[in-house]
Amino acid sequence: MNFSQIDLDQTHIRLTTDLDSHNLKSHILSIRRDLKRYILKNEDFLLSLDPIKADEDLPLIVSKMIESSKIADVGPMACVAGTISEMSLDYLISNGSRYSIVENGGDIALINDEDVLCGIYSNNQVLGNDIAFRIKARKSPLGICTSSGKIGHSISFGVADSVTVISKSSSVGDGLATRIANEVNGETSEDKVSNALECCEDYREFFEGVLIISQSHVGTVGRLPKIVETNEFDVRISNH
């Protein structure tokens, strides 16, 4: 499968669609301009690790991030990647797409009218990177969002190899992945996973399933797509 890639400063977005046909790049640049302008007016939005109060007449990206962060009990910037993915997918759907995958820093929004594999990248000592979700064809959007205490630059107060949240909204899923991954702490890997699973119970109405991977233990909650073995995913992108 060929991918296209948008590189916008520190935001790297990969998607299975033709960029030029829908002018998606311009749409994302507009979203990011709205976000940057608001951050200049409200530094708390950028720095807070807790939900913040919403102002009136907010840009859509800001209001979605604030709403999702309140659901997940995290700061609004914990939802930024998933929100951009979700808004990008919504734009593609509004232009008639029935098969699009938008990946932004490990936070995915997709709609797929045929089955697709989504690799689970955790660098786990037992599972490695040789497993994937098999996502069945669907007519509605899906969010697949991952947080880690060991991979990537995002702030995490836990030590998870990975926490992946399956949700109808990648904006909410992004915040929940951060929130649950923060709880992956304890003396043993079993304790770490157990504490994170306990945290999941407070948010069950907002996700379809959660996969938690930490050292020698794996925990699941809810309904997850089928997990299958694969060859290790090649993360290089081929442009078209």
C-alpha positions in Angstrom: 0.0 0.0 0.0 1.4 3.4 -1.0 1.2 6.4 1.4 1.5 10.1 1.0 3.1 12.2 3.7 2.6 15.8 4.8 5.4 17.4 6.8 4.3 20.5 8.6 6.9 21.6 11.1 6.8 19.0 13.9 3.5 17.4 12.6 4.1 14.5 10.3 0.9 13.1 8.7 0.7 10.0 6.6 -2.4 9.1 4.7 -3.6 6.7 2.0 -5.1 9.2 -0.3 -4.2 11.7 -3.0 -3.3 15.0 -1.3 -4.0 17.2 -4.3 -7.4 15.9 -5.2 -9.0 17.3 -2.0 -6.5 20.1 -1.1 -6.1 18.5 2.3 -2.8 20.2 3.0 -4.4 23.6 2.8 -7.1 22.4 5.2 -4.6 21.2 7.7 -2.5 24.4 7.5 -5.7 26.3 8.3 -6.4 24.1 11.3 -2.9 24.6 12.6 -3.1 28.4 12.1 -6.2 28.5 14.2 -4.5 26.5 16.9 -1.3 28.6 16.9 -3.2 31.8 17.1 -5.2 30.6 20.1 -2.1 29.4 21.9 -0.6 32.9 21.5 -3.6 34.3 23.3 -3.9 31.5 26.0 -0.6 30.0 27.1 -2.4 27.8 29.7 -3.9 25.9 26.8 -0.4 24.9 25.7 1.1 24.2 29.2 -1.7 22.8 31.3 -1.6 19.1 32.2 -5.3 19.3 33.4 -8.5 20.3 31.5 -9.1 24.0 31.2 -12.2 26.1 31.0 -13.5 26.8 27.5 -13.9 30.4 26.2 -16.6 31.5 23.8 -16.2 31.6 20.0 -13.3 29.1 19.9 -11.9 27.7 16.7 -13.2 24.2 16.1 -9.8 22.5 16.8 -9.5 24.2 20.1 -13.1 23.4 21.2 -12.7 19.8 20.2 -9.4 19.5 22.1 -10.9 21.1 25.2 -13.9 18.8 25.1 -11.8 15.7 24.6 -9.4 16.6 27.4 -12.3 17.1 29.8 -13.5 13.6 29.0 -10.0 12.1 29.5 -9.0 14.3 32.4 -5.8 15.5 30.8 -4.4 18.7 29.4 -5.8 19.8 26.0 -2.5 19.3 24.2 -2.7 15.6 25.0 -5.4 15.5 22.3 -3.8 17.5 19.6 -2.5 14.8 17.3 -5.7 12.8 17.4 -7.8 15.9 16.9 -5.9 16.9 13.8 -6.2 13.3 12.5 -10.0 13.3 13.1 -10.6 16.7 11.5 -8.5 15.7 8.5 -10.5 12.5 8.1 -13.8 14.4 8.5 -12.7 16.7 5.7 -11.9 13.8 3.4 -15.2 12.1 4.2 -17.1 15.4 3.4 -15.4 15.2 0.0 -16.7 11.7 -0.6 -13.9 9.5 0.7 -14.9 5.9 1.7 -11.3 4.8 2.3 -8.9 7.1 4.0 -6.3 6.5 6.8 -4.8 9.5 8.5 -1.8 8.9 10.9 -0.4 11.7 13.0 2.3 10.7 15.5 0.8 7.3 16.3 -2.8 8.6 16.4 -5.0 7.3 13.6 -8.3 8.3 12.2 -9.7 6.0 9.5 -12.6 5.0 7.4 -12.3 1.8 5.4 -14.6 0.1 3.0 -12.3 -2.9 2.8 -10.3 -4.8 5.5 -7.0 -3.2 6.6 -4.1 -4.1 8.9 -2.9 -1.7 11.5 0.5 -2.5 13.0 0.9 -2.4 16.8 4.3 -0.8 17.4 5.4 -1.3 21.0 9.0 -2.6 20.8 7.9 -5.0 23.5 10.5 -7.5 24.6 8.2 -10.5 24.0 5.8 -9.3 21.2 8.2 -7.2 19.3 6.5 -5.3 16.4 5.1 -8.4 14.6 1.4 -8.0 15.5 -1.4 -6.0 14.0 -5.1 -5.2 14.3 -7.2 -6.5 11.5 -9.8 -3.8 11.0 -12.9 -5.1 9.2 -14.5 -3.0 6.5 -16.7 -0.3 8.0 -18.8 2.7 7.0 -18.2 4.9 10.0 -14.9 6.6 11.3 -12.7 4.9 13.8 -9.9 6.2 16.0 -6.8 4.1 16.9 -4.6 6.1 19.3 -1.5 5.0 21.1 0.6 6.4 24.0 3.9 5.1 25.3 6.2 5.9 28.2 9.1 4.6 26.2 8.6 5.7 22.6 8.1 9.2 21.3 8.5 12.7 22.7 5.1 13.1 24.3 4.8 13.5 28.1 3.8 10.3 29.9 3.9 9.7 33.7 3.8 5.9 33.1 6.2 3.4 31.7 4.0 1.5 29.2 5.5 0.0 26.1 2.2 1.0 24.6 -1.4 1.7 25.4 -3.8 1.7 22.4 -7.3 2.9 22.6 -10.0 2.1 20.0 -12.6 4.7 19.9 -15.2 6.3 17.6 -13.3 9.6 18.0 -9.5 9.8 17.6 -9.6 13.1 19.5 -11.0 11.5 22.6 -9.0 8.3 22.0 -5.7 10.3 22.0 -6.6 11.8 25.4 -7.6 8.5 26.8 -4.4 6.8 25.6 -2.4 9.4 27.5 -4.6 9.2 30.6 -4.5 5.4 30.8 -0.8 5.2 30.0 -0.1 7.6 32.9 -1.3 4.8 35.2 1.1 2.1 34.0 3.2 2.1 37.1 3.9 -0.4 39.9 6.6 -2.7 41.2 6.0 -5.5 38.7 4.7 -5.5 35.1 1.6 -7.2 36.4 1.0 -4.4 38.8 1.5 -1.8 36.0 -1.0 -3.4 33.7 -3.5 -4.0 36.6 -3.4 -0.3 37.6 -4.0 0.8 34.1 -6.9 -1.6 33.6 -8.4 -0.2 36.8 -8.2 3.3 35.3 -10.0 2.1 32.2 -13.1 1.4 34.2 -13.7 5.1 34.7 -13.9 5.7 30.9 -15.6 2.7 29.4 -18.4 4.7 27.8 -15.9 6.5 25.7 -14.0 3.7 24.0 -14.6 0.4 22.3 -11.5 -1.3 23.5 -8.0 -0.8 25.1 -4.8 -2.8 24.6 -2.1 -2.3 27.3 1.4 -3.8 26.8 4.0 -3.5 29.5 7.1 -5.8 29.7 5.9 -9.4 30.1 2.2 -8.6 30.6 -0.7 -7.6 28.3 -4.1 -6.4 29.4 -7.3 -5.8 27.4 -10.6 -4.1 28.1 -13.7 -4.1 25.9 -13.9 -5.2 22.3 -10.7 -5.0 20.2 -10.2 -5.8 16.5 -8.7 -9.2 15.9 -5.0 -9.3 16.6 -2.9 -11.2 14.0 0.8 -12.0 13.5 2.6 -10.1 10.7 6.0 -9.5 9.4 7.5 -6.5 11.2 6.0 -3.4 9.6 8.2 -1.3 7.4 7.8 2.3 8.6 9.3 3.9 5.6 6.9 5.9 3.5 6.7 5.6 -0.3 5.3 8.8 -1.9 3.1 8.8 -4.9 
